[in-house]
Amino acid sequence: MEKADGKQTNFELSFLRVGDQEYVCSWLESAYSDQELSTPMIRLWRFADGEEKIIAKFVSAWGYTVSLQRLNGTIMRAELSKLSSKDQEYVNQRLAAEKKSE
């Protein structure tokens, strides 16, 4: 983030209000959509029901379970089928990229 004096500053995303966190994550997703899939990225994860959203980084997937690390460092697990189709596609692409690099 650039301050009024032109200097750059860093801050924890968790310091922002939830709506602002979602905005930043959406911007990051569009700005870095061509980012190499092997690099974990904080993103806004949406659930298939359309109601629940979390901001987290992909950690791993095993079987039908995805592990995500929230901003506060806690790991949460979710069934792949409970994520939005866009996020399911992202996980599948990550897994394919990981297999390819082995």
C-alpha positions as CSV (number, residue, x, y, z in Angstrom):
1,M,0.0,0.0,0.0
2,E,1.3,3.5,-0.8
3,K,1.0,6.2,1.8
4,A,0.4,9.8,1.0
5,D,4.1,10.6,1.2
6,G,4.8,8.0,-1.6
7,K,6.4,5.4,0.7
8,Q,5.3,1.8,0.6
9,T,3.9,0.2,3.7
10,N,2.8,-3.4,4.5
11,F,0.0,-4.5,6.8
12,E,-1.8,-7.6,7.8
13,L,-4.9,-8.3,5.6
14,S,-6.7,-9.3,8.8
15,F,-6.5,-5.7,10.0
16,L,-9.1,-4.7,7.3
17,R,-12.9,-5.1,7.6
18,V,-14.2,-8.3,6.1
19,G,-15.7,-6.4,3.1
20,D,-12.4,-4.8,2.4
21,Q,-10.6,-8.1,2.8
22,E,-12.9,-9.6,0.2
23,Y,-12.3,-6.7,-2.2
24,V,-8.5,-7.1,-1.8
25,C,-8.7,-10.8,-2.4
26,S,-10.9,-10.4,-5.5
27,W,-8.5,-7.8,-6.9
28,L,-5.5,-10.2,-6.2
29,E,-7.3,-13.0,-8.0
30,S,-7.9,-10.9,-11.1
31,A,-4.5,-9.2,-11.0
32,Y,-2.5,-12.5,-10.5
33,S,-4.8,-14.9,-12.4
34,D,-1.8,-16.0,-14.5
35,Q,0.3,-16.7,-11.4
36,E,2.0,-20.0,-11.4
37,L,-0.2,-22.6,-9.7
38,S,2.6,-24.0,-7.6
39,T,2.8,-20.7,-5.6
40,P,0.2,-20.6,-2.8
41,M,-1.9,-17.5,-2.8
42,I,-4.3,-16.0,-0.4
43,R,-7.7,-15.9,-2.1
44,L,-11.3,-15.5,-1.3
45,W,-12.9,-19.0,-1.2
46,R,-16.6,-19.3,-1.8
47,F,-18.8,-22.2,-0.8
48,A,-21.3,-23.8,-3.2
49,D,-24.2,-22.5,-1.1
50,G,-23.2,-19.0,-2.0
51,E,-23.5,-17.8,1.6
52,E,-20.2,-18.6,3.2
53,K,-16.9,-17.1,2.2
54,I,-13.4,-17.3,3.8
55,I,-10.1,-15.7,3.0
56,A,-7.4,-18.4,3.1
57,K,-4.4,-20.0,1.4
58,F,-4.5,-23.4,-0.2
59,V,-2.5,-25.9,1.9
60,S,-3.3,-29.3,0.5
61,A,-6.0,-31.7,-0.7
62,W,-6.3,-35.3,0.2
63,G,-9.1,-37.4,-1.3
64,Y,-12.2,-35.2,-1.2
65,T,-11.0,-32.9,1.6
66,V,-9.2,-29.6,1.1
67,S,-7.1,-27.9,3.8
68,L,-7.0,-24.1,3.9
69,Q,-5.1,-21.8,6.1
70,R,-7.0,-18.8,7.4
71,L,-5.4,-15.4,8.0
72,N,-5.1,-16.1,11.7
73,G,-3.0,-19.2,10.9
74,T,-5.6,-21.8,11.7
75,I,-6.2,-24.7,9.3
76,M,-9.7,-25.5,8.3
77,R,-10.8,-28.5,6.3
78,A,-13.7,-28.5,3.8
79,E,-15.2,-31.1,1.4
80,L,-14.2,-30.3,-2.1
81,S,-17.8,-30.6,-3.2
82,K,-18.8,-27.9,-0.7
83,L,-16.7,-25.3,-2.5
84,S,-17.8,-23.2,-5.4
85,S,-17.2,-24.7,-8.9
86,K,-14.6,-22.0,-9.5
87,D,-12.7,-23.0,-6.4
88,Q,-13.1,-26.7,-7.1
89,E,-11.5,-26.0,-10.5
90,Y,-8.6,-24.1,-8.8
91,V,-7.9,-27.0,-6.5
92,N,-8.0,-29.5,-9.4
93,Q,-5.6,-27.3,-11.4
94,R,-3.3,-27.0,-8.3
95,L,-3.3,-30.8,-7.9
96,A,-2.6,-31.4,-11.6
97,A,0.3,-28.9,-11.5
98,E,1.8,-30.6,-8.4
99,K,1.5,-34.0,-10.1
100,K,3.1,-32.7,-13.3
101,S,6.1,-31.3,-11.3
102,E,6.8,-34.6,-9.5
